[in-house]
């Protein structure tokens, strides 16, 4: 049995007043080389997790795949991440980016060669 389950990217119903995520600046698109998948560790009802998700949405629109992992589903994950969430983890390298972060920091994190 896996430690986590796949969840759609939507703990919250995040959107701008116009109902759409903000556009990603074109210079981000030129710089970023995204890994195939990342994991966002968090849990339902975590307002910081919702803020982190909002930072990721422009990148998701441009092809980043994010697996939301609810740490409440696993005692092991809860012990590892309970005081640190939200945490973004690159699947390809295992490198983690802890909160707080903004979209520019995520772009740098994802484009850095390991």
C-alpha positions as CSV (number, residue, x, y, z in Angstrom):
1,X,0.0,0.0,0.0
2,X,1.5,3.4,-1.0
3,X,2.2,6.0,1.6
4,X,0.2,8.6,-0.3
5,X,-2.6,8.8,-2.7
6,X,-3.0,10.9,-5.8
7,X,-5.1,13.9,-5.4
8,X,-6.1,16.4,-8.1
9,X,-4.4,19.8,-7.8
10,X,-7.1,21.6,-5.9
11,X,-7.3,21.6,-2.2
12,X,-8.8,25.0,-2.5
13,X,-10.9,26.6,-5.2
14,X,-8.2,29.1,-5.9
15,X,-8.7,31.7,-8.6
16,X,-8.3,35.3,-9.4
17,X,-11.4,37.6,-9.3
18,X,-11.7,36.9,-13.0
19,X,-11.9,33.1,-12.3
20,X,-8.5,32.3,-13.9
21,X,-5.0,31.9,-12.4
22,X,-2.6,34.8,-13.2
23,X,-0.5,34.6,-16.3
24,X,3.1,33.6,-15.9
25,X,5.6,36.2,-17.1
26,X,7.1,35.2,-20.5
27,X,10.7,35.3,-19.0
28,X,9.8,32.5,-16.6
29,X,8.7,30.3,-19.5
30,X,12.1,30.9,-21.3
31,X,14.2,30.0,-18.3
32,X,12.4,27.1,-16.7
33,X,13.2,23.5,-17.4
34,X,10.7,21.6,-15.4
35,X,11.0,18.1,-14.0
36,X,8.3,15.8,-15.0
37,X,6.6,15.8,-11.6
38,X,6.8,17.4,-8.2
39,X,5.0,16.6,-5.0
40,X,3.4,19.1,-2.7
41,X,3.2,17.9,0.9
42,X,0.4,19.4,2.9
43,X,-3.0,18.7,4.3
44,X,-6.6,19.8,4.0
45,X,-7.5,23.0,5.8
46,X,-3.9,24.3,5.8
47,X,-4.0,27.9,4.7
48,X,-0.2,28.0,4.0
49,X,-0.7,24.9,1.7
50,X,-3.4,26.8,-0.2
51,X,-1.0,29.8,-0.6
52,X,1.7,27.4,-1.9
53,X,-0.7,25.9,-4.3
54,X,-1.5,29.4,-5.6
55,X,2.2,30.0,-6.2
56,X,2.3,26.8,-8.3
57,X,-0.8,27.3,-10.4
58,X,0.9,29.5,-13.1
59,X,3.5,26.8,-13.5
60,X,0.9,24.0,-13.7
61,X,-0.7,25.9,-16.5
62,X,2.6,25.6,-18.3
63,X,3.0,21.9,-17.9
64,X,4.3,21.3,-14.4
65,X,2.7,18.2,-12.9
66,X,2.1,18.4,-9.1
67,X,1.0,15.5,-7.0
68,X,-0.7,16.8,-3.8
69,X,0.1,14.5,-0.9
70,X,-2.0,14.7,2.2
71,X,0.4,14.0,5.2
72,X,-2.6,13.2,7.4
73,X,-2.9,9.9,5.5
74,X,0.4,8.6,6.7
75,X,1.9,8.6,10.2
76,X,5.4,8.5,8.6
77,X,4.7,11.6,6.5
78,X,3.0,13.4,9.3
79,X,6.1,12.9,11.5
80,X,8.4,14.0,8.7
81,X,6.5,17.0,7.5
82,X,3.9,17.9,10.2
83,X,5.7,21.1,11.3
84,X,7.2,22.0,7.9
85,X,4.3,22.0,5.5
86,X,3.9,23.0,2.8
87,X,7.0,21.4,1.2
88,X,7.6,21.1,-2.5
89,X,9.6,18.0,-3.5
90,X,11.2,17.3,-6.9
91,X,10.5,13.7,-7.8
92,X,13.6,13.5,-10.1
93,X,16.1,14.5,-7.4
94,X,14.3,14.3,-4.1
95,X,15.3,17.9,-3.3
96,X,12.9,19.8,-1.2
97,X,11.8,23.5,-1.1
98,X,10.2,24.5,2.2
99,X,7.7,27.3,2.7
100,X,7.8,30.3,2.3
101,X,8.4,30.5,-1.4
102,X,7.1,32.5,-4.3
103,X,6.7,31.5,-8.0
104,X,10.1,33.0,-8.9
105,X,11.8,30.9,-6.2
106,X,10.0,27.8,-7.4
107,X,11.2,28.5,-11.0
108,X,14.8,28.7,-9.7
109,X,14.3,25.6,-7.6
110,X,12.9,23.6,-10.6
111,X,15.5,24.9,-13.1
112,X,18.6,24.3,-11.0
113,X,20.7,21.4,-12.3
114,X,21.3,18.7,-9.8
